[in-house]
Amino acid sequence: MSLEYKVNAPVSAEEVANVFRAAGLKRPVDQLERIQRMIDYADITITVRDGNKLIGIARAITDFSYCCYLSDLAVDKDYQKRGIGKQLIKELQKQLGEETSLLLLSVPDAMEYYPKVGFNKAENAFLIQRKR
C-alpha cells in the first residue's frame, strides 16, 4: 500500500461520491453537481490515494487564522482502522497552523472516534438543520 496525501489536489465529484459511499457517510452522492459544489467551495481539501484510487478526503471551510469547520472526513471502509483519518486531520492541521481551532459535527456512529484522534467534545454548539 503506497498512500499519497495531497493538499487541494484536483478530484472529481464522482470520486468523492464513491469515497462517501465506501465510507458509509450519508451525503447527496446521487447529486454529483451538488458534490462538485461542495468540492469547489471548500477552502481546503486533503486527499489520500492508494495508487490512482481516491480512498479518503478531508474537506474544510476556514479563515486560516481563527477557526476551521471540518465538513467531511471520509475514509473507504476497506482502509479504515489504519490511521488514515487521523493522518488526514494532521495534514489539515499542518495547513491551518496553531492559531486555528478545528471543529466538526459528528454522526452518532462516530462519536467514539473523534476523542481518540484529539478532539474534545463541546457542549456549546447550536445548529439550524438544512431542509434538504
C-alpha positions as CSV (number, residue, x, y, z in Angstrom):
1,M,0.0,0.0,0.0
2,S,1.5,3.3,-1.1
3,L,-0.5,6.2,0.2
4,E,-0.1,9.7,-1.1
5,Y,-1.6,12.7,0.8
6,K,-2.2,16.0,-1.2
7,V,-3.5,19.4,-0.4
8,N,-6.1,20.9,-2.8
9,A,-5.3,18.3,-5.5
10,P,-7.9,18.0,-8.3
11,V,-10.6,15.5,-7.5
12,S,-13.8,14.7,-9.3
13,A,-17.3,14.7,-7.9
14,E,-17.7,11.0,-8.9
15,E,-14.5,10.1,-7.0
16,V,-15.6,11.9,-3.9
17,A,-19.1,10.4,-4.1
18,N,-17.6,7.0,-4.3
19,V,-15.5,7.6,-1.2
20,F,-18.5,8.9,0.7
21,R,-20.4,5.7,-0.3
22,A,-17.4,3.4,0.6
23,A,-17.0,5.2,3.9
24,G,-20.7,4.9,4.7
25,L,-21.3,8.6,5.0
26,K,-24.7,10.0,4.4
27,R,-24.1,12.6,1.7
28,P,-26.0,13.5,-1.5
29,V,-23.9,11.0,-3.5
30,D,-26.5,10.8,-6.3
31,Q,-26.3,14.6,-6.9
32,L,-22.9,15.0,-8.5
33,E,-23.5,18.7,-9.3
34,R,-24.0,19.3,-5.6
35,I,-21.0,17.2,-4.6
36,Q,-19.0,19.3,-7.1
37,R,-20.1,22.5,-5.4
38,M,-19.1,21.0,-2.1
39,I,-15.6,20.5,-3.5
40,D,-15.4,23.8,-5.4
41,Y,-16.4,25.9,-2.4
42,A,-14.3,24.2,0.2
43,D,-11.4,26.3,1.3
44,I,-9.1,23.3,1.7
45,T,-9.2,19.6,0.8
46,I,-6.8,17.0,1.8
47,T,-7.0,13.8,-0.3
48,V,-5.3,10.5,0.1
49,R,-4.9,8.0,-2.7
50,D,-3.7,4.4,-2.9
51,G,-2.1,4.5,-6.4
52,N,-4.8,6.1,-8.6
53,K,-7.7,5.3,-6.3
54,L,-9.1,8.0,-4.0
55,I,-9.6,6.4,-0.6
56,G,-10.1,9.3,1.7
57,I,-10.8,13.0,1.9
58,A,-10.9,15.8,4.5
59,R,-12.9,18.8,3.3
60,A,-13.0,22.1,5.3
61,I,-14.2,25.7,5.4
62,T,-11.8,28.1,7.1
63,D,-10.5,31.6,7.5
64,F,-6.9,30.1,8.1
65,S,-6.5,32.3,11.2
66,Y,-9.1,31.6,13.8
67,C,-11.4,28.7,13.1
68,C,-11.9,25.8,10.6
69,Y,-15.0,23.7,10.2
70,L,-14.2,20.1,9.1
71,S,-17.1,19.4,6.8
72,D,-16.2,15.9,5.7
73,L,-13.8,13.3,6.9
74,A,-14.3,10.1,4.9
75,V,-12.1,7.0,4.5
76,D,-13.1,4.0,2.5
77,K,-14.2,1.2,4.9
78,D,-11.6,-1.1,3.3
79,Y,-8.9,1.3,4.5
80,Q,-10.3,2.2,7.9
81,K,-8.6,1.5,11.2
82,R,-5.1,2.1,9.7
83,G,-4.7,5.7,10.9
84,I,-5.6,7.3,7.6
85,G,-8.4,9.5,9.1
86,K,-6.0,10.6,11.8
87,Q,-3.4,11.5,9.2
88,L,-5.9,13.4,7.1
89,I,-6.6,15.5,10.3
90,K,-2.9,16.0,10.9
91,E,-2.3,17.1,7.3
92,L,-5.2,19.6,7.6
93,Q,-3.8,20.9,10.9
94,K,-0.4,21.5,9.3
95,Q,-2.1,23.7,6.7
96,L,-4.1,25.6,9.4
97,G,-1.3,26.3,11.9
98,E,-1.6,26.5,15.7
99,E,-3.8,29.6,15.8
100,T,-6.8,27.9,14.1
101,S,-9.4,25.9,16.1
102,L,-10.7,22.8,14.3
103,L,-14.4,21.9,14.8
104,L,-16.9,19.5,13.3
105,L,-20.3,17.9,13.6
106,S,-20.2,14.1,14.1
107,V,-22.6,11.5,13.0
108,P,-23.8,9.4,16.0
109,D,-21.8,6.4,14.9
110,A,-18.5,8.3,15.0
111,M,-18.9,9.9,18.4
112,E,-16.4,7.5,20.0
113,Y,-13.8,8.0,17.2
114,Y,-13.1,11.8,17.4
115,P,-11.9,11.8,21.0
116,K,-9.4,9.1,20.0
117,V,-7.9,11.4,17.4
118,G,-7.6,14.5,19.6
119,F,-11.0,16.2,19.6
120,N,-12.7,17.4,22.7
121,K,-16.4,17.1,23.0
122,A,-18.1,20.5,23.1
123,E,-21.5,21.2,24.7
124,N,-21.8,24.8,23.5
125,A,-22.9,24.3,19.8
126,F,-26.1,25.2,18.0
127,L,-27.5,24.1,14.7
128,I,-30.1,25.1,12.2
129,Q,-30.6,21.9,10.2
130,R,-30.7,22.1,6.3
131,K,-34.1,21.5,4.7
132,R,-32.8,19.0,2.1
